[in-house]
Amino acid sequence: MSLDTVTEDIREEARARAEEIRAEAEAEAESLIEAAEADAEETLEAAERRADRQVAQKREQELSSAKLEAKQMRLEARRDVLESVREQVETAIVELDGDDREELTRELLDAASTEFEDADTVRVHGRADDQDLLESILADYDGYEYAGEYDCLGGVVVESEESRLRVNNTFDSVLENVWEDELREISSQLFEEQ
């Protein structure tokens, strides 16, 4: 065997081995690319699922927030309407005059007077604009005297030092009791609730 033949065999063997290594490298590279593409696809799908969940969660949060805000606005509007109705009622009470005002004031004074049957002197306070009316009504009651103004819509505050008792029979106190007792019904009628 000649040196040229041996050299050629070694070269041929080296070329074959190089071709084999190159083929293995290409196969391995192809396998790595396929694995990387599969991982990338899986990562992309996972990211899309996360994004979809986040979008759905954000939408749900915004929807809940919007519902809560709408509910709060509705409650605030109802409070405003109820406050307006109460103010209208108070205005109507203040504007009561003549026989209606006198009759209601007498009824409140009569109801309070049952607490002062044994008192010698009973003092009655009332709305400043009702002074003449109260003095006129008190002329019918022995031992009762007008004692000055009381900040209210009308009615009377009756007291006696002997019994250390004070009865608040103002239109305000009656309105407050009625308002508290009937608020649900008032609200139901105003807002047509069932």
Wavefront OBJ file of the C-alpha trace (Angstrom):
o trace
v 0.000 0.000 0.000
v 1.349 3.249 -0.881
v 1.467 6.320 1.216
v -0.872 8.054 -1.177
v -3.461 5.331 -0.778
v -3.212 5.436 3.020
v -3.507 9.209 2.923
v -6.493 8.978 0.626
v -8.161 6.387 2.922
v -7.604 8.615 5.947
v -9.014 11.570 4.037
v -11.972 9.517 2.893
v -12.545 8.267 6.425
v -12.220 11.854 7.762
v -14.718 13.078 5.139
v -17.133 10.294 6.026
v -16.722 11.018 9.732
v -17.181 14.767 9.079
v -20.290 14.013 7.015
v -21.576 11.784 9.798
v -20.880 14.505 12.441
v -22.517 17.132 10.198
v -25.583 14.897 9.705
v -25.803 14.252 13.449
v -25.412 17.987 14.132
v -28.134 18.832 11.612
v -30.420 16.197 13.109
v -29.695 17.485 16.609
v -30.197 21.087 15.432
v -33.480 20.107 13.789
v -34.555 18.350 16.993
v -33.598 21.412 19.081
v -35.460 23.715 16.699
v -38.575 21.512 16.880
v -38.360 21.398 20.694
v -37.822 25.172 20.844
v -40.776 25.756 18.506
v -42.951 23.436 20.615
v -41.839 25.239 23.800
v -42.486 28.599 22.136
v -45.952 27.446 21.045
v -46.717 26.155 24.541
v -45.402 29.385 26.090
v -47.489 31.433 23.666
v -50.632 29.416 24.441
v -50.000 29.749 28.185
v -49.471 33.511 27.772
v -52.706 33.768 25.751
v -54.612 31.831 28.431
v -53.159 34.119 31.136
v -54.035 37.172 29.090
v -57.582 35.876 28.519
v -57.975 35.213 32.261
v -56.621 38.670 33.094
v -58.935 40.307 30.564
v -61.925 38.380 31.936
v -60.917 39.209 35.520
v -60.413 42.889 34.655
v -63.759 42.960 32.839
v -65.452 41.355 35.870
v -63.790 43.838 38.232
v -64.821 46.780 36.073
v -68.346 45.425 35.763
v -68.581 44.937 39.541
v -67.147 48.394 40.089
v -69.623 49.916 37.635
v -72.536 48.074 39.293
v -71.414 49.281 42.731
v -71.020 52.840 41.482
v -74.462 52.708 39.856
v -75.961 51.351 43.083
v -74.295 54.104 45.104
v -75.540 56.737 42.660
v -79.052 55.272 42.861
v -78.944 55.312 46.682
v -77.613 58.869 46.692
v -80.378 59.946 44.303
v -82.960 58.263 46.549
v -81.497 59.998 49.606
v -81.706 63.312 47.753
v -85.335 62.655 46.793
v -86.245 61.639 50.351
v -84.477 64.720 51.704
v -86.372 66.887 49.228
v -89.684 65.279 50.233
v -88.862 65.844 53.897
v -88.028 69.490 53.210
v -91.329 69.885 51.337
v -93.200 68.350 54.272
v -91.419 70.667 56.702
v -92.263 73.666 54.503
v -95.906 72.581 54.357
v -95.950 72.247 58.163
v -94.416 75.698 58.650
v -96.977 77.162 56.237
v -99.935 75.649 58.116
v -102.019 78.494 59.426
v -105.405 79.412 60.752
v -107.679 76.742 62.149
v -105.471 73.833 61.045
v -102.446 75.155 62.903
v -104.504 76.011 65.981
v -106.200 72.586 66.035
v -102.904 70.690 65.740
v -101.226 72.884 68.348
v -104.135 72.372 70.771
v -103.975 68.593 70.268
v -100.239 68.554 71.010
v -100.711 70.764 74.083
v -103.609 68.590 75.324
v -101.477 65.450 74.903
v -98.608 67.040 76.846
v -100.847 68.509 79.572
v -101.767 65.055 80.875
v -98.234 64.904 82.311
v -98.734 68.179 84.256
v -102.108 67.723 85.980
v -100.615 68.310 89.463
v -98.364 71.238 88.488
v -99.200 74.768 89.609
v -97.161 76.491 86.929
v -96.559 75.082 83.493
v -94.349 76.840 80.972
v -94.919 76.409 77.277
v -92.353 77.144 74.586
v -93.089 77.292 70.893
v -92.111 78.655 67.527
v -91.523 82.424 67.609
v -94.088 83.018 64.844
v -96.675 81.098 66.896
v -96.409 83.302 70.017
v -99.784 85.007 69.516
v -101.470 81.676 68.749
v -99.921 80.018 71.823
v -100.851 82.891 74.134
v -104.426 82.713 72.809
v -104.601 78.940 73.381
v -102.938 79.140 76.825
v -105.673 81.520 78.012
v -107.853 78.378 78.168
v -105.406 76.590 80.526
v -105.089 77.527 84.222
v -101.490 77.897 85.372
v -100.035 77.717 81.847
v -97.898 80.540 80.487
v -95.947 81.255 77.335
v -92.248 80.966 78.248
v -90.533 81.970 75.024
v -89.495 80.665 71.702
v -88.227 77.234 70.812
v -86.566 76.511 67.462
v -89.076 74.212 65.796
v -91.630 73.960 62.989
v -94.471 74.451 65.443
v -96.167 72.674 68.293
v -95.115 72.947 71.925
v -92.442 72.108 74.440
v -94.055 71.947 77.859
v -92.211 71.939 81.184
v -92.725 72.404 84.879
v -90.123 73.067 87.532
v -92.189 71.261 90.148
v -92.132 67.977 88.313
v -88.812 68.565 86.551
v -90.431 67.164 83.468
v -90.166 68.384 79.902
v -92.387 67.124 77.090
v -91.422 67.812 73.497
v -94.619 67.778 71.444
v -93.347 69.804 68.531
v -94.317 69.199 64.943
v -90.652 68.274 64.479
v -90.821 65.432 67.006
v -94.090 64.144 65.550
v -92.657 64.346 62.028
v -89.493 62.525 63.153
v -91.528 59.686 64.680
v -93.793 59.370 61.656
v -90.830 59.629 59.284
v -88.938 56.838 61.065
v -92.022 54.625 61.312
v -93.117 55.170 57.722
v -89.795 55.613 55.885
v -89.977 52.172 54.286
v -93.515 52.833 53.042
v -92.618 56.334 51.859
v -89.607 54.972 50.011
v -91.688 52.161 48.539
v -94.290 54.576 47.209
v -91.731 57.045 45.873
v -89.647 54.428 44.118
v -92.419 51.938 43.304
v -90.733 49.051 45.110
v -92.580 45.829 45.623
l 1 2 3 4 5 6 7 8 9 10 11 12 13 14 15 16 17 18 19 20 21 22 23 24 25 26 27 28 29 30 31 32 33 34 35 36 37 38 39 40 41 42 43 44 45 46 47 48 49 50 51 52 53 54 55 56 57 58 59 60 61 62 63 64 65 66 67 68 69 70 71 72 73 74 75 76 77 78 79 80 81 82 83 84 85 86 87 88 89 90 91 92 93 94 95 96 97 98 99 100 101 102 103 104 105 106 107 108 109 110 111 112 113 114 115 116 117 118 119 120 121 122 123 124 125 126 127 128 129 130 131 132 133 134 135 136 137 138 139 140 141 142 143 144 145 146 147 148 149 150 151 152 153 154 155 156 157 158 159 160 161 162 163 164 165 166 167 168 169 170 171 172 173 174 175 176 177 178 179 180 181 182 183 184 185 186 187 188 189 190 191 192 193 194
